[in-house]
Each structure stands twice: as structure tokens, then as C-alpha cells.
């Protein structure tokens, strides 16, 4: 006589493999002695609590060591000075100076003021000045003002109205050299 109506065939197989010399337990004892399926036994055991998932860190990544960028979305307009000890991604509008480690100015972003950083990447527009060790002007960049740099990359299509001033004396790894031309004017090429 089967007291349990189960779809689990492992329980029936284990009952059938018992030796006939053992007496058949009564219903409450059979329930206590019968092995439970694996999923139930894990839940029934007083085991350690399951690990709690931790949120992603908001500080530098353990794998890359790169800090996360603060983002100024395209819906924001800021008037005043913006400073960060980490990277900044600007997609909105800023009227004032911007200072960060790495500053990326998105394609639709507009900045009126001076942008300072170790690396400044411009895809949008700046009316003011850039002072950075490394400057990258993408093809959609519109720069009206001077650029003071150690290293610069200008892609085809970028517009610059101002002077480019290499500051070789700021580099720690290179000896200070007197440049032949201390400034250069760049005018847009129209096709």
C-alpha cells in the first residue's frame, strides 16, 4: 500500500530497495524516514543563508581601476563652475568653467568657459579655452578659443577658431624644449 501519491520516482525506487528484513514503518515514521527530493532537502536543512547580491561599486572598478564618469545629461543646463576629482561626461549645456581628470564633451553638448583636465575629448562645441595634457578633437568638434596642450589629435571635419599652444615644459618625461613656433592658427577648410 502506497501512502504517498508522488510523481517523484526516486522515492519509490528507494522504498523498493529496502531489505525485506526491516519492518515497514508506520505512516508518520515513513514520512520522517523517506528521503526527500534534493530541492526540498536543501530548503529543509538549516543551512547558511544564501549570499546577498551586492550592488556594483560606485568607486573605481577593481578589474580596470578606471573611475566611473559623472554624467551631465542632455536635459541639464548648468550655470557655474563644475569640478570633479574623477571623469566627467557632458551631454548638456554648461556656462562656466569645467575641471576634471578626463572630460568628454558629447556631440550635442555646449560649453561656454574654460575646460581643464588631463585629457579632454571634444565632440560638441566649446566657446572658451581648453587646457589639458591631451586633447582630442573629433570630427564633429566646434572649438572657438585657444587650446593649450602637450599632445593633440584633430580628426578631419573638426572646426577650430583660435590658437594651439604646445606646452612642452609641463611634461615630466620629456625635457623642456623651446618650440620654434609657440602658437598656430587653424582655420576651417571649406570644400
N, C-alpha and C positions, 0 to 999 in steps of 0.2 A: 504494500500500500504506500503510495506516494503522498506525503503530507503537503508537499510544496508544488505549486504549479509555476515552473520557471522555464524560461526559454534558454537559460544558460546550460549548455550540455556538459560543461566541466564539472559542475556539482553532481550531476547524475553519474558521471563516469567515476568520480571519487567515491560515491556511495557504493557502487558496484564492485570496486576494487577492495573493499574491506574484507577481512578474513571471516569466514563463517563462524569461527570460534568465539568472536566477540558478540555479546548480546546487543540487540538493536536498541538504541536509546529511545526514551520516550520523547514526545513532541517537543517540550521545552529544552531538553538536553540536546536533541538533534539540531535544533536551531542554533544553539551555542557552539556545538562542535563542528558543524558543517562549515567548510571553508567558504568565504565569500569571494565574489569576483574581485579582481585586482583593483578596479576603480573604487569599489566600496571599501576595501580594506585600507586603502590609503587615506580615505576620508575618516574611517573609524579609528585609526591609530592616533594617539595623541602625539603628533609629530611637531617638528619645528614649524612655525608659521611660514607661509610662502614668502619668498623675497618680495619686498615692496619696490616697484619700479621707481627709479629716481629720475627727476627731470633733467634735461640737458643742461650742462653748466652754462652760466652767462658770462663766465670769465674765459681766459684763453683756453683753447682746446688742448687736451692732454696729448692728442696724437700729432697735431700740426704745430702747436704753440702759437698759432695765429689768433689775435684777439678778434672778437666779433665787432662788426661795424655798427655804429649808431646811425640810424636811418632817418632822414628828414624827408617825409613822403611828399609826393607832388601836390597834395592837398594843403600843405603848410606854407605859410609865409612868415618869416621871422625878421623882425627889425631889432638889431642889436648885435652884440658880439657873441660868437659861438666858439666854445673851446671844448676840446676833448683830449684825454690822455691816450685815447685809442683811435681807431679809424673812424672816418665819417663818410657816409654815402648821402649825397644831397640830390634829391629829385624835385624839390620845391624851389621856393624863392627866398633869398636872404639878402637883406640890406644891412651890411655891416661886415666886420672882419671875421674870418673863419680860421681857426687854428686847430690842427690835429696831426696825428702821426702820418696817416695816409688819408688823403682827401680825394674822393671820387665825385665828380660833378656830372650827373646824368645828362642825357641828350636834351631833355626839356627843362633842365634846371637853369636858373639865372641867379648870379651873384653880383652884387654891387659892393665892392670893397676889396680888401687885400686877403689873399688866401696864402696861409703859411702851412708848411708840412715837410716831412722828409720826402714824401712822394705825392705829387698832385697829378691826377689824371682828369683831363677836361674833355667832355663830350658835348656839354651845353655851352653857356655863354658867361663870360666874366667881363665886367666893366670895372677895372681897378688895376690890381697888381698881383703877380704870383711870385712868392719867394719860397723856393724849395730846392732840395738837393737833386731830385729827379723830377722832371716834368714830361708828361706825355700828353700831346695834343692829338686827339683822334680826328678823323675826317670830318666830323660834324661840329668841331670846336669853333667857337667865335670868341676871340680874345681881343679886347680893346684895352690896352695898357701895357706896362712893362713886365718883363719876365726876368727874374734873377735866378740863376740856376747853376748847378755843377754839370748836370747831364740833361740833355733834352732830346726828345723824339717828336717829330712833327710828321703826321700822316698826310697824304695827298687829300686836298679838299679843305684842310683847316685854314681859318682866316685869322690873321694876326695884324693888328694895327698898333704898333708900339715898338719898343726896343727889346732886344735879347741881350742880357748881360751875363757872361760866364763869370762865375765867382770861383776860380780855381784855388784861391787861397784858403777856402773853407774846408777842403778835403784833407782828411788826416793821413790817408795812404799815399797821396801824391805830393811831391814838393811844389811849393808855390812858384809859379812861372808868370812872368809878365806877358800878358797876351798882346799880340800885335794890334789887334782891333778890339777895343774894350766893349764896344756895343755894335749892334747891327740892326738895321731897319728891314722889316719884312713887309712887303706889300702884296696884296692878293693878286693872283694871276687869273685873268678872265679869259675864257675860251670863246 
